[in-house]
Amino acid sequence: MENDVITGEYKNSLDEKGRLMFPVKLRSELSEMRLVITRGIDRCLWVFPLAEWKALSDKVMESASLFQSGSRSVLRRLIAPAQEIEIDKSGRISIPQSLREYAGLEKDCIILGINRYFELWDAGAYETYLEESEAEFQQATEGLGNICL
């Protein structure tokens, strides 16, 4: 990715083949059309440009121990399901079925640009997440009280 901060919330629909139009604004910020998609936390998918994925997965692998159950869990749920995908000539990404099932992606989806990676949510699940996590969000913002502009 270039040095620009990638943000935005976009709504698109999956087609019958499990493909999703990747927003033009986000595509224009990418230096290449290959991405890595994997399970995220909160039942969403995480989508990374290759360089960002390599940096993250290297750090995870360096800190993981095969002899610790927590490490094995992270490796199995984050690293193992990761798949490389490509933005096709029409601007679509094909979401592997196993990952669509994990995130409950059916039709309407939300794509969030979060600085150096993207989250992909089922639209209904994302709305539910926002409603259910409002109190947690309010508490978390209180913790940011030392940030000055």
Salt bridges, closest charged atoms under 4 A:
ASP15 OD2 - ARG19 NE 2.74
GLU29 OE2 - LYS25 NZ 3.35
GLU32 OE1 - ARG34 NE 3.32
GLU52 OE1 - ARG116 NE 3.38
ASP58 OD2 - LYS54 NZ 2.88
GLU84 OE2 - ARG34 NH1 2.98
ASP88 OD2 - ARG92 NE 2.97
